[in-house]
Amino acid sequence: MYLNLRNGFEKENEHYSDSIHFLRIPTYQGDELVDQQILTSVSHMKKLVELVRQARDNIGIPIKKPIKKVTIINSDASVSKALESLNSYFQSEINSMEIVETSDEDAFVTYEIDFNHKTLGQRLKQGYNAKFRSTVSELSKADIDKFIRDGQIEVAGTTVYSEDLHLHKKFKPEVVEGEHVRGITDDTYAVLIDYSTSQEIEDQYMVREFITTIQKFRKDLELSIDDDIQIFYDTKSSKIEKILASQTEKISSAVLKSFSKLNSKDMQNTEAKEFEFDGEKAIIYICKL
């Protein structure tokens, strides 16, 4: 990698050397070289990916199987910016056919408020009573948004700070009552998953499993990415035949080798492996050239 990077330097440059091992570890240049927007966006994406994968685990859907739709519910502008700039990465990590983003939290979630009895009791004394807690519990969505944004809010003549309250996002019951709908939150984010299936989703799942089988087969044969090979398939299943015939280019691009249907069984240096999906079978052939 370094030998490629050094092409950007003149030979007189201090970073140009015959080997990276001849160079000193560079001195940290300070926060001015750190793009905080990128760090924030990646942090949002990472947490959202973890939420979606947690929901997949709870439902029992493997990451290789596409899901129909993921809806991100969040009014934070930085989350929106993160999804916009890293959408392709996010989509590949969660393997969803569609990603929808909405800031209309009122339509999907409510907030449940937990009180920090210690901080509020110490500060408010007798003022921390049932009437005060009832007033706080009845805060409007606009008030809650202001509290989240400012870190404090005035309630009945008393300032309440972020350490005094813990807000929990909860999906409204009617939002998650569908048979193939699952909602998940971590108080900061809310993610709604539609995992209803279709023939397109099942077909894409089969193709991913087929590609994985090819890659594992190559590893078993101790083939490197540079080895000159051709990959073929053969099947008596009309279902598999239809799917593979329509996805030939995609599979070839994924495995970085020529991929097509077997047209001759008289081949030398060929290894074969069976592939099975949902009771249907095919044979994968790898021919060493």
PEKA-V434938 format. One record per backbone hydrogen bond with DSSP energy under -0.5 kcal/mol. CO is the residue of the C=O (numbers start at 0). NH is the residue of the N-H. If there is no record, write none. Layout:
# PEKA-V434938
CO,NH
CO,NH
This chain:
# PEKA-V434938
0,3
0,4
1,5
3,6
4,7
5,8
9,12
12,15
14,16
18,21
19,22
29,32
30,33
32,34
33,35
34,38
35,39
36,40
37,41
38,42
39,43
40,44
41,45
42,46
43,47
44,48
45,49
46,50
47,51
48,52
49,53
50,54
51,55
52,56
53,57
54,58
55,59
55,60
59,61
61,64
63,65
66,96
67,97
68,193
69,71
69,99
70,72
70,191
71,73
71,101
72,189
74,76
75,78
75,79
76,80
77,81
78,82
79,83
80,84
81,85
85,89
86,90
87,91
88,92
89,93
90,94
90,95
94,66
97,69
99,71
101,73
102,104
103,106
104,107
104,108
107,171
109,169
111,113
111,167
113,165
114,116
115,119
116,120
117,121
118,122
119,123
120,124
123,126
124,127
126,128
128,132
129,133
130,134
131,135
132,136
133,137
135,138
139,143
140,144
141,145
142,146
143,147
144,148
145,149
146,150
150,161
152,154
152,159
154,157
157,154
157,159
159,152
160,163
160,164
163,115
165,113
167,111
169,109
171,174
171,175
177,180
179,194
181,192
183,190
185,187
188,185
189,72
190,183
191,70
192,181
192,194
193,67
193,68
197,201
198,202
199,203
200,204
201,205
202,206
203,207
204,208
205,209
206,210
207,211
208,212
209,213
210,214
211,215
212,216
213,217
214,218
215,219
216,220
217,222
218,221
223,226
226,228
227,288
228,257
229,286
230,259
231,284
232,261
233,282
235,237
236,240
237,241
238,242
239,243
240,244
241,245
242,246
246,250
247,251
248,252
249,253
250,254
251,255
251,256
257,230
259,232
264,266
268,287
270,285
272,283
274,281
276,279
279,276
280,236
281,274
282,233
283,272
284,231
284,286
285,270
285,287
286,229
